[in-house]
Amino acid sequence: MMIEFEKRGIPYKHEEPLYIKYKEVQLKKSYVADFVCYGKIIIEVKALSQLNSDHENVVLNYLKLQV
């Protein structure tokens, strides 16, 4: 994916930490996104035959974060 991002001129960060805030206070816990493109689009790559609820929960948690 990094090769394709570079070939297409898509700005990205690989394994970007996403920090969690609670009432404007940054917590020590963070998530690591596979890619963050354009500073705000989170790409999580999975090579699975089927997603389970744990995978869905990770994506939902990412959506709650401010990148």
mmCIF file of the N, C-alpha and C atoms, coordinates in Angstrom:
data_MODEL
# 
_entry.id   MODEL 
# 
loop_
_atom_site.group_PDB 
_atom_site.id 
_atom_site.type_symbol 
_atom_site.label_atom_id 
_atom_site.label_alt_id 
_atom_site.label_comp_id 
_atom_site.label_asym_id 
_atom_site.label_entity_id 
_atom_site.label_seq_id 
_atom_site.pdbx_PDB_ins_code 
_atom_site.Cartn_x 
_atom_site.Cartn_y 
_atom_site.Cartn_z 
_atom_site.occupancy 
_atom_site.B_iso_or_equiv 
_atom_site.pdbx_formal_charge 
_atom_site.auth_seq_id 
_atom_site.auth_comp_id 
_atom_site.auth_asym_id 
_atom_site.auth_atom_id 
_atom_site.pdbx_PDB_model_num 
ATOM 1   N N  . MET A 1 1  ? 0.822   -1.184  0.000  1.00 0.00 ? 1  MET A N  1 
ATOM 2   C CA . MET A 1 1  ? 0.000   0.000   0.000  1.00 0.00 ? 1  MET A CA 1 
ATOM 3   C C  . MET A 1 1  ? 0.870   1.253   0.000  1.00 0.00 ? 1  MET A C  1 
ATOM 4   N N  . MET A 1 2  ? 1.984   1.199   0.711  1.00 0.00 ? 2  MET A N  1 
ATOM 5   C CA . MET A 1 2  ? 2.851   2.376   0.754  1.00 0.00 ? 2  MET A CA 1 
ATOM 6   C C  . MET A 1 2  ? 3.357   2.727   -0.647 1.00 0.00 ? 2  MET A C  1 
ATOM 7   N N  . ILE A 1 3  ? 3.681   1.712   -1.427 1.00 0.00 ? 3  ILE A N  1 
ATOM 8   C CA . ILE A 1 3  ? 4.149   1.958   -2.797 1.00 0.00 ? 3  ILE A CA 1 
ATOM 9   C C  . ILE A 1 3  ? 3.071   2.651   -3.607 1.00 0.00 ? 3  ILE A C  1 
ATOM 10  N N  . GLU A 1 4  ? 1.845   2.170   -3.505 1.00 0.00 ? 4  GLU A N  1 
ATOM 11  C CA . GLU A 1 4  ? 0.741   2.778   -4.245 1.00 0.00 ? 4  GLU A CA 1 
ATOM 12  C C  . GLU A 1 4  ? 0.455   4.197   -3.763 1.00 0.00 ? 4  GLU A C  1 
ATOM 13  N N  . PHE A 1 5  ? 0.488   4.423   -2.454 1.00 0.00 ? 5  PHE A N  1 
ATOM 14  C CA . PHE A 1 5  ? 0.287   5.783   -1.940 1.00 0.00 ? 5  PHE A CA 1 
ATOM 15  C C  . PHE A 1 5  ? 1.338   6.725   -2.533 1.00 0.00 ? 5  PHE A C  1 
ATOM 16  N N  . GLU A 1 6  ? 2.579   6.277   -2.533 1.00 0.00 ? 6  GLU A N  1 
ATOM 17  C CA . GLU A 1 6  ? 3.664   7.115   -3.047 1.00 0.00 ? 6  GLU A CA 1 
ATOM 18  C C  . GLU A 1 6  ? 3.528   7.358   -4.547 1.00 0.00 ? 6  GLU A C  1 
ATOM 19  N N  . LYS A 1 7  ? 3.196   6.307   -5.305 1.00 0.00 ? 7  LYS A N  1 
ATOM 20  C CA . LYS A 1 7  ? 3.034   6.448   -6.758 1.00 0.00 ? 7  LYS A CA 1 
ATOM 21  C C  . LYS A 1 7  ? 1.910   7.403   -7.105 1.00 0.00 ? 7  LYS A C  1 
ATOM 22  N N  . ARG A 1 8  ? 0.870   7.432   -6.274 1.00 0.00 ? 8  ARG A N  1 
ATOM 23  C CA . ARG A 1 8  ? -0.299  8.272   -6.552 1.00 0.00 ? 8  ARG A CA 1 
ATOM 24  C C  . ARG A 1 8  ? -0.245  9.631   -5.850 1.00 0.00 ? 8  ARG A C  1 
ATOM 25  N N  . GLY A 1 9  ? 0.847   9.866   -5.125 1.00 0.00 ? 9  GLY A N  1 
ATOM 26  C CA . GLY A 1 9  ? 0.994   11.145  -4.453 1.00 0.00 ? 9  GLY A CA 1 
ATOM 27  C C  . GLY A 1 9  ? 0.050   11.345  -3.281 1.00 0.00 ? 9  GLY A C  1 
ATOM 28  N N  . ILE A 1 10 ? -0.329  10.259  -2.653 1.00 0.00 ? 10 ILE A N  1 
ATOM 29  C CA . ILE A 1 10 ? -1.235  10.334  -1.503 1.00 0.00 ? 10 ILE A CA 1 
ATOM 30  C C  . ILE A 1 10 ? -0.402  10.485  -0.236 1.00 0.00 ? 10 ILE A C  1 
ATOM 31  N N  . PRO A 1 11 ? -0.592  11.580  0.499  1.00 0.00 ? 11 PRO A N  1 
ATOM 32  C CA . PRO A 1 11 ? 0.157   11.740  1.747  1.00 0.00 ? 11 PRO A CA 1 
ATOM 33  C C  . PRO A 1 11 ? -0.354  10.751  2.796  1.00 0.00 ? 11 PRO A C  1 
ATOM 34  N N  . TYR A 1 12 ? 0.577   10.097  3.468  1.00 0.00 ? 12 TYR A N  1 
ATOM 35  C CA . TYR A 1 12 ? 0.183   9.095   4.453  1.00 0.00 ? 12 TYR A CA 1 
ATOM 36  C C  . TYR A 1 12 ? 1.213   9.004   5.562  1.00 0.00 ? 12 TYR A C  1 
ATOM 37  N N  . LYS A 1 13 ? 0.767   8.439   6.679  1.00 0.00 ? 13 LYS A N  1 
ATOM 38  C CA . LYS A 1 13 ? 1.666   8.065   7.764  1.00 0.00 ? 13 LYS A CA 1 
ATOM 39  C C  . LYS A 1 13 ? 1.378   6.613   8.078  1.00 0.00 ? 13 LYS A C  1 
ATOM 40  N N  . HIS A 1 14 ? 2.449   5.838   8.249  1.00 0.00 ? 14 HIS A N  1 
ATOM 41  C CA . HIS A 1 14 ? 2.330   4.404   8.509  1.00 0.00 ? 14 HIS A CA 1 
ATOM 42  C C  . HIS A 1 14 ? 2.439   4.149   10.009 1.00 0.00 ? 14 HIS A C  1 
ATOM 43  N N  . GLU A 1 15 ? 1.556   3.286   10.514 1.00 0.00 ? 15 GLU A N  1 
ATOM 44  C CA . GLU A 1 15 ? 1.511   2.927   11.931 1.00 0.00 ? 15 GLU A CA 1 
ATOM 45  C C  . GLU A 1 15 ? 1.490   4.174   12.814 1.00 0.00 ? 15 GLU A C  1 
ATOM 46  N N  . GLU A 1 16 ? 0.541   5.021   12.524 1.00 0.00 ? 16 GLU A N  1 
ATOM 47  C CA . GLU A 1 16 ? 0.373   6.286   13.224 1.00 0.00 ? 16 GLU A CA 1 
ATOM 48  C C  . GLU A 1 16 ? -0.368  6.071   14.546 1.00 0.00 ? 16 GLU A C  1 
ATOM 49  N N  . PRO A 1 17 ? 0.213   6.504   15.662 1.00 0.00 ? 17 PRO A N  1 
ATOM 50  C CA . PRO A 1 17 ? -0.515  6.380   16.935 1.00 0.00 ? 17 PRO A CA 1 
ATOM 51  C C  . PRO A 1 17 ? -1.679  7.358   16.991 1.00 0.00 ? 17 PRO A C  1 
ATOM 52  N N  . LEU A 1 18 ? -2.808  6.882   17.479 1.00 0.00 ? 18 LEU A N  1 
ATOM 53  C CA . LEU A 1 18 ? -4.000  7.706   17.662 1.00 0.00 ? 18 LEU A CA 1 
ATOM 54  C C  . LEU A 1 18 ? -4.267  7.788   19.157 1.00 0.00 ? 18 LEU A C  1 
ATOM 55  N N  . TYR A 1 19 ? -4.239  8.984   19.678 1.00 0.00 ? 19 TYR A N  1 
ATOM 56  C CA . TYR A 1 19 ? -4.357  9.174   21.122 1.00 0.00 ? 19 TYR A CA 1 
ATOM 57  C C  . TYR A 1 19 ? -5.804  9.393   21.531 1.00 0.00 ? 19 TYR A C  1 
ATOM 58  N N  . ILE A 1 20 ? -6.125  8.938   22.710 1.00 0.00 ? 20 ILE A N  1 
ATOM 59  C CA . ILE A 1 20 ? -7.481  9.004   23.235 1.00 0.00 ? 20 ILE A CA 1 
ATOM 60  C C  . ILE A 1 20 ? -7.577  10.174  24.193 1.00 0.00 ? 20 ILE A C  1 
ATOM 61  N N  . LYS A 1 21 ? -8.655  10.938  24.054 1.00 0.00 ? 21 LYS A N  1 
ATOM 62  C CA . LYS A 1 21 ? -8.904  12.035  24.984 1.00 0.00 ? 21 LYS A CA 1 
ATOM 63  C C  . LYS A 1 21 ? -10.198 11.771  25.741 1.00 0.00 ? 21 LYS A C  1 
ATOM 64  N N  . TYR A 1 22 ? -10.183 12.133  27.000 1.00 0.00 ? 22 TYR A N  1 
ATOM 65  C CA . TYR A 1 22 ? -11.380 12.074  27.833 1.00 0.00 ? 22 TYR A CA 1 
ATOM 66  C C  . TYR A 1 22 ? -11.545 13.443  28.465 1.00 0.00 ? 22 TYR A C  1 
ATOM 67  N N  . LYS A 1 23 ? -12.636 14.112  28.132 1.00 0.00 ? 23 LYS A N  1 
ATOM 68  C CA . LYS A 1 23 ? -12.900 15.462  28.640 1.00 0.00 ? 23 LYS A CA 1 
ATOM 69  C C  . LYS A 1 23 ? -11.696 16.371  28.440 1.00 0.00 ? 23 LYS A C  1 
ATOM 70  N N  . GLU A 1 24 ? -11.163 16.355  27.204 1.00 0.00 ? 24 GLU A N  1 
ATOM 71  C CA . GLU A 1 24 ? -10.038 17.198  26.794 1.00 0.00 ? 24 GLU A CA 1 
ATOM 72  C C  . GLU A 1 24 ? -8.694  16.821  27.431 1.00 0.00 ? 24 GLU A C  1 
ATOM 73  N N  . VAL A 1 25 ? -8.628  15.689  28.150 1.00 0.00 ? 25 VAL A N  1 
ATOM 74  C CA . VAL A 1 25 ? -7.375  15.229  28.755 1.00 0.00 ? 25 VAL A CA 1 
ATOM 75  C C  . VAL A 1 25 ? -6.892  14.018  27.957 1.00 0.00 ? 25 VAL A C  1 
ATOM 76  N N  . GLN A 1 26 ? -5.660  14.092  27.443 1.00 0.00 ? 26 GLN A N  1 
ATOM 77  C CA . GLN A 1 26 ? -5.110  12.972  26.686 1.00 0.00 ? 26 GLN A CA 1 
ATOM 78  C C  . GLN A 1 26 ? -4.727  11.846  27.630 1.00 0.00 ? 26 GLN A C  1 
ATOM 79  N N  . LEU A 1 27 ? -5.223  10.638  27.334 1.00 0.00 ? 27 LEU A N  1 
ATOM 80  C CA . LEU A 1 27 ? -4.920  9.469   28.146 1.00 0.00 ? 27 LEU A CA 1 
ATOM 81  C C  . LEU A 1 27 ? -3.623  8.814   27.664 1.00 0.00 ? 27 LEU A C  1 
ATOM 82  N N  . LYS A 1 28 ? -3.056  7.955   28.490 1.00 0.00 ? 28 LYS A N  1 
ATOM 83  C CA . LYS A 1 28 ? -1.822  7.259   28.127 1.00 0.00 ? 28 LYS A CA 1 
ATOM 84  C C  . LYS A 1 28 ? -2.068  6.202   27.051 1.00 0.00 ? 28 LYS A C  1 
ATOM 85  N N  . LYS A 1 29 ? -3.262  5.640   27.021 1.00 0.00 ? 29 LYS A N  1 
ATOM 86  C CA . LYS A 1 29 ? -3.627  4.600   26.050 1.00 0.00 ? 29 LYS A CA 1 
ATOM 87  C C  . LYS A 1 29 ? -3.729  5.198   24.650 1.00 0.00 ? 29 LYS A C  1 
ATOM 88  N N  . SER A 1 30 ? -3.238  4.474   23.669 1.00 0.00 ? 30 SER A N  1 
ATOM 89  C CA . SER A 1 30 ? -3.379  4.902   22.280 1.00 0.00 ? 30 SER A CA 1 
ATOM 90  C C  . SER A 1 30 ? -3.619  3.673   21.409 1.00 0.00 ? 30 SER A C  1 
ATOM 91  N N  . TYR A 1 31 ? -4.106  3.919   20.210 1.00 0.00 ? 31 TYR A N  1 
ATOM 92  C CA . TYR A 1 31 ? -4.266  2.884   19.198 1.00 0.00 ? 31 TYR A CA 1 
ATOM 93  C C  . TYR A 1 31 ? -3.259  3.178   18.101 1.00 0.00 ? 31 TYR A C  1 
ATOM 94  N N  . VAL A 1 32 ? -2.921  2.166   17.335 1.00 0.00 ? 32 VAL A N  1 
ATOM 95  C CA . VAL A 1 32 ? -2.011  2.364   16.206 1.00 0.00 ? 32 VAL A CA 1 
ATOM 96  C C  . VAL A 1 32 ? -2.759  2.005   14.931 1.00 0.00 ? 32 VAL A C  1 
ATOM 97  N N  . ALA A 1 33 ? -2.978  3.007   14.103 1.00 0.00 ? 33 ALA A N  1 
ATOM 98  C CA . ALA A 1 33 ? -3.649  2.782   12.816 1.00 0.00 ? 33 ALA A CA 1 
ATOM 99  C C  . ALA A 1 33 ? -2.616  2.311   11.802 1.00 0.00 ? 33 ALA A C  1 
ATOM 100 N N  . ASP A 1 34 ? -3.027  1.424   10.917 1.00 0.00 ? 34 ASP A N  1 
ATOM 101 C CA . ASP A 1 34 ? -2.106  0.962   9.875  1.00 0.00 ? 34 ASP A CA 1 
ATOM 102 C C  . ASP A 1 34 ? -1.637  2.141   9.026  1.00 0.00 ? 34 ASP A C  1 
ATOM 103 N N  . PHE A 1 35 ? -2.582  2.954   8.570  1.00 0.00 ? 35 PHE A N  1 
ATOM 104 C CA . PHE A 1 35 ? -2.253  4.142   7.782  1.00 0.00 ? 35 PHE A CA 1 
ATOM 105 C C  . PHE A 1 35 ? -3.231  5.254   8.132  1.00 0.00 ? 35 PHE A C  1 
ATOM 106 N N  . VAL A 1 36 ? -2.725  6.491   8.090  1.00 0.00 ? 36 VAL A N  1 
ATOM 107 C CA . VAL A 1 36 ? -3.582  7.674   8.143  1.00 0.00 ? 36 VAL A CA 1 
ATOM 108 C C  . VAL A 1 36 ? -3.216  8.490   6.915  1.00 0.00 ? 36 VAL A C  1 
ATOM 109 N N  . CYS A 1 37 ? -4.195  8.683   6.032  1.00 0.00 ? 37 CYS A N  1 
ATOM 110 C CA . CYS A 1 37 ? -3.980  9.421   4.796  1.00 0.00 ? 37 CYS A CA 1 
ATOM 111 C C  . CYS A 1 37 ? -4.617  10.804  4.891  1.00 0.00 ? 37 CYS A C  1 
ATOM 112 N N  . TYR A 1 38 ? -3.949  11.770  4.304  1.00 0.00 ? 38 TYR A N  1 
ATOM 113 C CA . TYR A 1 38 ? -4.422  13.158  4.303  1.00 0.00 ? 38 TYR A CA 1 
ATOM 114 C C  . TYR A 1 38 ? -4.654  13.679  5.712  1.00 0.00 ? 38 TYR A C  1 
ATOM 115 N N  . GLY A 1 39 ? -4.024  13.070  6.705  1.00 0.00 ? 39 GLY A N  1 
ATOM 116 C CA . GLY A 1 39 ? -4.148  13.531  8.077  1.00 0.00 ? 39 GLY A CA 1 
ATOM 117 C C  . GLY A 1 39 ? -5.464  13.228  8.749  1.00 0.00 ? 39 GLY A C  1 
ATOM 118 N N  . LYS A 1 40 ? -6.379  12.516  8.039  1.00 0.00 ? 40 LYS A N  1 
ATOM 119 C CA . LYS A 1 40 ? -7.677  12.268  8.656  1.00 0.00 ? 40 LYS A CA 1 
ATOM 120 C C  . LYS A 1 40 ? -8.397  10.996  8.214  1.00 0.00 ? 40 LYS A C  1 
ATOM 121 N N  . ILE A 1 41 ? -7.912  10.325  7.199  1.00 0.00 ? 41 ILE A N  1 
ATOM 122 C CA . ILE A 1 41 ? -8.563  9.092   6.737  1.00 0.00 ? 41 ILE A CA 1 
ATOM 123 C C  . ILE A 1 41 ? -7.788  7.914   7.303  1.00 0.00 ? 41 ILE A C  1 
ATOM 124 N N  . ILE A 1 42 ? -8.470  7.103   8.114  1.00 0.00 ? 42 ILE A N  1 
ATOM 125 C CA . ILE A 1 42 ? -7.833  5.958   8.762  1.00 0.00 ? 42 ILE A CA 1 
ATOM 126 C C  . ILE A 1 42 ? -8.019  4.720   7.896  1.00 0.00 ? 42 ILE A C  1 
ATOM 127 N N  . ILE A 1 43 ? -6.915  4.046   7.579  1.00 0.00 ? 43 ILE A N  1 
ATOM 128 C CA . ILE A 1 43 ? -6.943  2.801   6.804  1.00 0.00 ? 43 ILE A CA 1 
ATOM 129 C C  . ILE A 1 43 ? -6.457  1.689   7.727  1.00 0.00 ? 43 ILE A C  1 
ATOM 130 N N  . GLU A 1 44 ? -7.304  0.713   7.947  1.00 0.00 ? 44 GLU A N  1 
ATOM 131 C CA . GLU A 1 44 ? -6.959  -0.451  8.758  1.00 0.00 ? 44 GLU A CA 1 
ATOM 132 C C  . GLU A 1 44 ? -6.995  -1.660  7.828  1.00 0.00 ? 44 GLU A C  1 
ATOM 133 N N  . VAL A 1 45 ? -5.858  -2.300  7.608  1.00 0.00 ? 45 VAL A N  1 
ATOM 134 C CA . VAL A 1 45 ? -5.742  -3.407  6.659  1.00 0.00 ? 45 VAL A CA 1 
ATOM 135 C C  . VAL A 1 45 ? -5.884  -4.729  7.407  1.00 0.00 ? 45 VAL A C  1 
ATOM 136 N N  . LYS A 1 46 ? -6.762  -5.584  6.905  1.00 0.00 ? 46 LYS A N  1 
ATOM 137 C CA . LYS A 1 46 ? -6.963  -6.917  7.475  1.00 0.00 ? 46 LYS A CA 1 
ATOM 138 C C  . LYS A 1 46 ? -6.896  -7.947  6.354  1.00 0.00 ? 46 LYS A C  1 
ATOM 139 N N  . ALA A 1 47 ? -6.255  -9.062  6.621  1.00 0.00 ? 47 ALA A N  1 
ATOM 140 C CA . ALA A 1 47 ? -6.212  -10.179 5.686  1.00 0.00 ? 47 ALA A CA 1 
ATOM 141 C C  . ALA A 1 47 ? -6.902  -11.357 6.358  1.00 0.00 ? 47 ALA A C  1 
ATOM 142 N N  . LEU A 1 48 ? -8.218  -11.341 6.302  1.00 0.00 ? 48 LEU A N  1 
ATOM 143 C CA . LEU A 1 48 ? -9.030  -12.338 6.999  1.00 0.00 ? 48 LEU A CA 1 
ATOM 144 C C  . LEU A 1 48 ? -10.118 -12.858 6.077  1.00 0.00 ? 48 LEU A C  1 
ATOM 145 N N  . SER A 1 49 ? -10.609 -14.029 6.380  1.00 0.00 ? 49 SER A N  1 
ATOM 146 C CA . SER A 1 49 ? -11.737 -14.542 5.614  1.00 0.00 ? 49 SER A CA 1 
ATOM 147 C C  . SER A 1 49 ? -13.059 -13.966 6.128  1.00 0.00 ? 49 SER A C  1 
ATOM 148 N N  . GLN A 1 50 ? -13.043 -13.481 7.374  1.00 0.00 ? 50 GLN A N  1 
ATOM 149 C CA . GLN A 1 50 ? -14.265 -12.934 7.958  1.00 0.00 ? 50 GLN A CA 1 
ATOM 150 C C  . GLN A 1 50 ? -13.909 -12.008 9.120  1.00 0.00 ? 50 GLN A C  1 
ATOM 151 N N  . LEU A 1 51 ? -14.616 -10.885 9.234  1.00 0.00 ? 51 LEU A N  1 
ATOM 152 C CA . LEU A 1 51 ? -14.421 -9.985  10.365 1.00 0.00 ? 51 LEU A CA 1 
ATOM 153 C C  . LEU A 1 51 ? -15.231 -10.481 11.561 1.00 0.00 ? 51 LEU A C  1 
ATOM 154 N N  . ASN A 1 52 ? -14.683 -10.286 12.743 1.00 0.00 ? 52 ASN A N  1 
ATOM 155 C CA . ASN A 1 52 ? -15.454 -10.622 13.938 1.00 0.00 ? 52 ASN A CA 1 
ATOM 156 C C  . ASN A 1 52 ? -15.719 -9.349  14.730 1.00 0.00 ? 52 ASN A C  1 
ATOM 157 N N  . SER A 1 53 ? -16.392 -9.467  15.854 1.00 0.00 ? 53 SER A N  1 
ATOM 158 C CA . SER A 1 53 ? -16.784 -8.292  16.626 1.00 0.00 ? 53 SER A CA 1 
ATOM 159 C C  . SER A 1 53 ? -15.573 -7.526  17.173 1.00 0.00 ? 53 SER A C  1 
ATOM 160 N N  . ASP A 1 54 ? -14.470 -8.214  17.459 1.00 0.00 ? 54 ASP A N  1 
ATOM 161 C CA . ASP A 1 54 ? -13.266 -7.520  17.927 1.00 0.00 ? 54 ASP A CA 1 
ATOM 162 C C  . ASP A 1 54 ? -12.740 -6.554  16.859 1.00 0.00 ? 54 ASP A C  1 
ATOM 163 N N  . HIS A 1 55 ? -12.724 -6.997  15.609 1.00 0.00 ? 55 HIS A N  1 
ATOM 164 C CA . HIS A 1 55 ? -12.273 -6.136  14.521 1.00 0.00 ? 55 HIS A CA 1 
ATOM 165 C C  . HIS A 1 55 ? -13.215 -4.949  14.357 1.00 0.00 ? 55 HIS A C  1 
ATOM 166 N N  . GLU A 1 56 ? -14.497 -5.204  14.440 1.00 0.00 ? 56 GLU A N  1 
ATOM 167 C CA . GLU A 1 56 ? -15.475 -4.120  14.321 1.00 0.00 ? 56 GLU A CA 1 
ATOM 168 C C  . GLU A 1 56 ? -15.311 -3.115  15.453 1.00 0.00 ? 56 GLU A C  1 
ATOM 169 N N  . ASN A 1 57 ? -15.037 -3.599  16.654 1.00 0.00 ? 57 ASN A N  1 
ATOM 170 C CA . ASN A 1 57 ? -14.851 -2.699  17.793 1.00 0.00 ? 57 ASN A CA 1 
ATOM 171 C C  . ASN A 1 57 ? -13.644 -1.800  17.618 1.00 0.00 ? 57 ASN A C  1 
ATOM 172 N N  . VAL A 1 58 ? -12.573 -2.328  17.051 1.00 0.00 ? 58 VAL A N  1 
ATOM 173 C CA . VAL A 1 58 ? -11.387 -1.510  16.799 1.00 0.00 ? 58 VAL A CA 1 
ATOM 174 C C  . VAL A 1 58 ? -11.740 -0.368  15.852 1.00 0.00 ? 58 VAL A C  1 
ATOM 175 N N  . VAL A 1 59 ? -12.453 -0.691  14.784 1.00 0.00 ? 59 VAL A N  1 
ATOM 176 C CA . VAL A 1 59 ? -12.835 0.345   13.818 1.00 0.00 ? 59 VAL A CA 1 
ATOM 177 C C  . VAL A 1 59 ? -13.750 1.377   14.470 1.00 0.00 ? 59 VAL A C  1 
ATOM 178 N N  . LEU A 1 60 ? -14.696 0.945   15.267 1.00 0.00 ? 60 LEU A N  1 
ATOM 179 C CA . LEU A 1 60 ? -15.590 1.879   15.953 1.00 0.00 ? 60 LEU A CA 1 
ATOM 180 C C  . LEU A 1 60 ? -14.824 2.773   16.915 1.00 0.00 ? 60 LEU A C  1 
ATOM 181 N N  . ASN A 1 61 ? -13.840 2.218   17.602 1.00 0.00 ? 61 ASN A N  1 
ATOM 182 C CA . ASN A 1 61 ? -13.009 3.035   18.491 1.00 0.00 ? 61 ASN A CA 1 
ATOM 183 C C  . ASN A 1 61 ? -12.214 4.072   17.701 1.00 0.00 ? 61 ASN A C  1 
ATOM 184 N N  . TYR A 1 62 ? -11.687 3.693   16.537 1.00 0.00 ? 62 TYR A N  1 
ATOM 185 C CA . TYR A 1 62 ? -10.965 4.648   15.696 1.00 0.00 ? 62 TYR A CA 1 
ATOM 186 C C  . TYR A 1 62 ? -11.878 5.808   15.304 1.00 0.00 ? 62 TYR A C  1 
ATOM 187 N N  . LEU A 1 63 ? -13.121 5.488   14.983 1.00 0.00 ? 63 LEU A N  1 
ATOM 188 C CA . LEU A 1 63 ? -14.058 6.525   14.534 1.00 0.00 ? 63 LEU A CA 1 
ATOM 189 C C  . LEU A 1 63 ? -14.362 7.527   15.641 1.00 0.00 ? 63 LEU A C  1 
ATOM 190 N N  . LYS A 1 64 ? -14.210 7.120   16.883 1.00 0.00 ? 64 LYS A N  1 
ATOM 191 C CA . LYS A 1 64 ? -14.487 8.014   18.003 1.00 0.00 ? 64 LYS A CA 1 
ATOM 192 C C  . LYS A 1 64 ? -13.312 8.956   18.291 1.00 0.00 ? 64 LYS A C  1 
ATOM 193 N N  . LEU A 1 65 ? -12.139 8.655   17.729 1.00 0.00 ? 65 LEU A N  1 
ATOM 194 C CA . LEU A 1 65 ? -10.942 9.440   18.000 1.00 0.00 ? 65 LEU A CA 1 
ATOM 195 C C  . LEU A 1 65 ? -10.878 10.653  17.093 1.00 0.00 ? 65 LEU A C  1 
ATOM 196 N N  . GLN A 1 66 ? -10.184 11.664  17.547 1.00 0.00 ? 66 GLN A N  1 
ATOM 197 C CA . GLN A 1 66 ? -9.889  12.813  16.713 1.00 0.00 ? 66 GLN A CA 1 
ATOM 198 C C  . GLN A 1 66 ? -8.478  12.661  16.199 1.00 0.00 ? 66 GLN A C  1 
ATOM 199 N N  . VAL A 1 67 ? -8.346  12.546  14.906 1.00 0.00 ? 67 VAL A N  1 
ATOM 200 C CA . VAL A 1 67 ? -7.020  12.385  14.296 1.00 0.00 ? 67 VAL A CA 1 
ATOM 201 C C  . VAL A 1 67 ? -6.404  13.745  14.110 1.00 0.00 ? 67 VAL A C  1 
# 
